[in-house]
């Protein structure tokens, strides 16, 4: 006898599992559904199979080939144009069916006795025998009534409504047919057994019987049924052939699989070949794990179905979910009940996929993100769109042209139609691509563009007010991650936009709430031509040019292959300052940390050899810098902050400086020497820029880490103006007899206050950050703490402090300790590292107890 395996369905209700896989190839117990059906046919000595295919036919053909490896012979019939329906696809191969044949659906799991049904068909001399079964809820199936004495079918109804149900006996989609019945079907037309053929045969009085089979049957038509079939098979309710050896009762394990002795497994469980199960992994009964799966330490698996090639991170929590092939679940991520994650997706650290959510294939979920809605379109689910200083992500992976178009449209939708915006970038090809995509999105919502093209960031900020733009966008390689793109947004003054504005853009982006301009409203684009001239005018206006000209300094500038618009040497030459330029050509990828350090070392040797006043390495497209003194020694970080504050306040006594909350207390000591004032802000660029603009008499803002702001020029960080200002200040101090000449940076550094300042980073889950901050506030006297950003805790005499500062973009907490006593700094860091870690561990334990109570 031949069997027709109907395997052409697209499996819409099983998506996202069937986005790139036909439904019969979806695995049950690590074998495709179709393989279980072929094993069933083979057990009943049916070894000639004709498979009808339509949706993704190559997947099934490539797996089974001619069927010889599976003990059968398979012929394929592919419906090329349109699906012909359950009956139409069988009519299409009528010439191959010259004797009694069996039709079976490719999406069912069953252990029926097919031979008994075939014997019943022959005994009744039936033209069509429907194999039936009894179910508790027949609404999703075809209900059938048979004569209780003869078994002849009297009535049936395909998928009845609740009011139409007349039987709990349903059609399983398995039929035994005679070739004659196919004569009732039209050729090359879509038709269905239950809707077209069987009602017609019933009307014509053809002998049709229903065989009520005993055993297990499950129509794997939706995701809940798919999960249930796995559990039923594991618990022995369905008698299927397992692909692996039963190592112990209820534990089936494939070859070359390693299970750590500390892992806890409650049977029944199936684990595939080449798997690695780490220490203290907890696997509940009902779990199915595919081949080549790695489960890292302390993960908890509560009845998930995990396909082949997945990686499950440490302390991950999977509950009654489905994880498709090749997916990576990172540390402490959670995928909850009923959720389904499509193939080749990536779930970031401490992310959560909420119950019943479906994630389509090849999606990336950011660390800490909570996904409450199905993720179908787009490539990424983010916890937040904006980070510490704009929107960033892996170049051409996270930040793609499609993403940038949508981001531009979202930003433009928060502006009035007809508004003007500047767009600038560094000179790299990836930045050009992203900026053009942003421009397309902005123009689509009726925003006009001033395209500054490749421009150093200080220039881009400085010209926004002169162009009457409502804001600007700058695209560049991330200063700290050379494989990332950073997109920064600033307002009409050139200041980074506020958190409130960021939330508006995020709202438009995630809700896809973008307006669409009509043809005549599409934005225009112009190319301003006087950007450098405008910047140069402000540059010259805010310098003591005569002092620079009298000083005749020589400096060395290293652009580290990374800064657009190298205009600084021309400006300095105009003022009589000799600037030697290194590494001014531009590389398409940013220098790594190691490469930048090597270039800095080279810069030191050149400064010494040329007997230059100092050297400077530029970074962040003109915003940041590292100094090198006359002896070739680098000055950076807190030392650079203190040096700049000291030099500026020497020139502008009683001025105000603005620094981030974590800056060294040496700043207050320097300000006291010069009668100056210190304002501390949150540790983000926007807060620094705003404070420099809103407070009177500010002469300097920023830090060695983020860059320096000279508010009289423009509100942003500007390493180019900082270099010119250094030349000016050194020249003035030489002319006034201060500091010992223009090559005295090393001596000035030696004169700075002796303060020890160290930092350390501790991992802290997103959900524990707020609780940790509250714990610190509650356990310290109010008089000893300061809450500008994070929690700063002072010593009793307030001359020392430690700051606990949550990271804005990662599940981390930063500790900054500051004191004149090195021993105090080391001890307080050690103490608070332990306190934070103990708190985090305790919070995690409480969460696990709550989960156990819920279960």
CORBEL-V312294 format. One line per field, one symbol per residue. ss: DSSP state (~ for helix, > for strand, _ for the rest). psi: psi as a letter, one per 20 degrees, with the letter a starting at -180 (. if undefined). Layout:
ss->???
psi->???
This chain:
ss->_>>>>>_____~~~________~~~_>>__>>~~~~~~~~~~~____>>>>>>___~~~~~~~~___~~~__>>>>>>______~~~~~~~__~~~____>>>>>__>>>___~~~~~~~~~~~___>>>>>>>___~~~__>>>>_____>>>>>>____~~~____>>>>>>>>>_~~~~~~________~~~~~~~~~~~____>>>>>____>>>___~~~~~~~~~~~~__________>>>>__>>>____>>____>>___>>>____>>____>>___>>>____>>____>>>__>>____>>____>>>__>>____>>____>>____>>____>>____>>____>>____>>____>>___>____>>_____>__>>>>>>___>_~~~~~~~~~~~~~______>>>>>>___~~~~~~~~~~~~~~~~___>>>>>>>__~~~~~~~_~~~___>>>>>>>______>>>>>>>>____>__~~~~~~~~~~~~~_______~~~___>>____~~~~~~~~~~~___~~~~~~~__>>>>>_________~~~~~~~___>>>>>__________~~~~~~~~~~~~~~~~~~___>>>>>>~~~_>>>>>_____>>_~~~~~~~~~~~~~~~____>>>>>_____~~~~~~~~___>>>>>___~~~~~~~~~~___>>>>>>___>>>_______>_~~~~~~~~~~~~~~~~~_________~~~~~~_____>>>>>>>>__~~~~~~~~~~~~~___~~~>>____>>>>______>>>>>>_____>>>>>>>>__~~~~~~~~~~~~~~~~~~~~~~~~~~~~~~~~~_
psi->qqqoookiqilgijqjhjhkpqgijpppkjqqghhhghhgghhkkojopoppqgplhhggghghcjihijjrppqpopogfqqjrhhhhghikhiinjrprpppqjkqpqkqnhhhhgggghhilqhpppprrpqhnjhjroqppqphghjqphqqppmqrhiipjqjprpijpqoqqhhhiiiqqpkqprqghhggghghghjjqopqpooqqapppomirhghgghhgggghjjhpnrpqirqnhrojoppaqkpppphiqppoqqqppaqkqoorqjpooqqjpppaqkpporqjqponkroprqjqpprpjqopolrporqjqporpjqpoapiqpprqkrporpjrporpjqpprqkqppqpiqooiqpogrrippqgqgqbhlaprrppjggnrhgghgggghgghiirqpjqpqqprrajqhhhggghhgggggghhjkpqpooibopqghggghighhjkqiarppprpphinijqqpoqpraiijqpqrhghghgggghghilmqrpqrgiiqqrprnqikghggghghghhjqnhggghhhlqprppoikkjpqlmighgghhhjjpooppqliqpqiqqqrggghhghhgggghggghilrgrrppqrlljhrqpqpaijjpqorchgggggggggghhhmqjrpqpqrhjqqihghgghhhjkrqppqrqlqhggggghhhiqqkpiqrbrhghrqpnhhfrirqnhghgghhggghggghghjkpikrilkhghhhhiqqnppoqqqppppqgiigghgggggghjqqhijqplgpboppqrhjjiqrppooqqhiqmqppppqpriogggggghggghgggggggggghhhgghgghhgg.
